[in-house]
Amino acid sequence: MSREGEPGSPVARPGVSAQEALWALEGLRARAPEGGAVLYTGVVNLPDGGTVQWQYGRATSDVFEQDWAEQTVVLAALGHPVRLQILHAVLHGTVTVAALVEALESGTSGQVYHHLKELTAAGWLASSKRGVYEVPAARIVPLLAILVAAGTPG
């Protein structure tokens, strides 16, 4: 079976050729192992003024051989609108339970704690101090990549 996909929309810049715009894809093609690879990368200027840079890739053969069900907990944690609102709020500086309850208007502190527990268990949040949460730096670009992928036009 052969399927030729259209490359995704590169970040548009005036006067840039399609080949230049797809520089990451061209770089991956030049470095990918036989059978191909999947790569995601990002440079993120955070709302709090910090910056996160991240890159991760895997050979497609490794991804196809993996038991995808192993990712259920990590993906399921993102499958609730309140949890996505919590991650958004935390990335924008709302980091305490009391502030999250107030900002989200989504129920009681007990309900927010339930969602925080799910996000923490899946690794999307961490708590260095009781009642204060952060999105670990190593999870920011993966989170944004998932959101970009989910919103990719079909």
N, C-alpha and C positions, 0 to 999 in steps of 0.2 A: 504494500500500500504506500502510495506517495501522496503527501499533501504539502503544498507550498503555501505557507502562511504569509500574510502581509506583515511586515515589521510594524511594531507599535508606533504611535505618533511620537517622534522625538520632540524634545523641547524646541519649539520654533524660535529661530533667530533670523532676522532679515539678512539676506545675502549669503546664507549658508546652504551649500549643496546638500542633497539627501545623503550622500556618502559621508560628508563631514558631520551631519546631524546624527548619524548612526555610528559614531566613533566607538561607543562602548560595545556595540554588537560586532563591529569589525575587529576590535581588539580581542573580544572573546573568541571569535572564529579563528583568529591567528594563534590563540593559546589553548584552545579547547582540546581535550583528549579525544581519541577516536570515539565516535558515537555522540559527541556533543556534550554540552554542559549548560547549566542554568546558573545565572549570576544575578545578584542584586546588590546594589550599592547606593549610598546616599551621603550627602553632606547636608546636615540639617542645622540651621540657625534656630535655636529654641526660643520660645516666647520669653523665657527668663534671661535671655542674653547669652546663654552657653551655646556651644557648638558640639555636635556629635558627627563623627565620620565613621562609616562602617562599610565593609564589603564582605560578602560571603558567597561562595559558589560550590557546586557539587557536580560531578559527572552525572549525566543523565542515566547512565547504567546503574549507578548507586541509587538514584531516586526511584527508578523503576523496580529495583530489587527490594527496596525497603517496604516494610509492612506499614502502609499508610494509616492504618487504624491506630498505630502508636501515637499519632498526632491528635487524636480525638480530644483529649483534655485541653490541650493548648488552643485548639481551634474552637472548641465548645465554649471556652471562657469568653471568647469574643462574640458569641452568638446571642447576646442579650443587649438591648438598647441602653439600659442603665449602665452596664459595664463599659460600653463604648463612651458614654457620657462621662463616667468616672475617669477613664484614661485621658480623655480630652481635657477635663478639668484639672487633673493632676499635672499634665504637661503645661497647662497655663497657670500653674502656681497655687491651685487650691489643693492643699496637701493634708489637711487634718480632717478627721471624721466629721467634726462639728461643722466645719466650713463646707464639706461635701454635701452634708444633709441640707444645709441652707441653700447652697448653690443649685443643687439638683431638683429640689422640691419633689423628690421621688419616694417619699415615704419616711419611715422612722430610721433612727440610727441603727437599730437592729437589722433592718433590711439592707442598709448600706454596708454594714459589717459583713452580711452574708455575701454580697457581691465582691467586697474587698477580699474576703477569704478565697473565693473562687479565682480571682485575678492573681492573688499572691501564690496560690497553689500551682497555678499554671505558669508562673514566672513573669507575668506581665507587670506585676507590681512588687516592690520590696518595701520593707519597713525597717529602717535603721533605729528608729525610736518609737516607742509605743504610741500608736495613734497618728503617726506621721508617715506618709507614703510617698514613694517616688517610682517613676518608670525607670528601671535600670538602663543605663546608657546602651548596653548591648541589645536591648529590646526595642529601642526607639525606631531605628531604620527598618527592622523587620515588621514592626507594627504598621508603619507608614507604607511599606511595600505591600502588605496585605490589603490595606485600604485602597491603594492605587490599583492593585490587581482586581479587587472586587468591583471597582468602578470602571474598569476597562470596557469600552463599548464592545459588544459581541458582534 
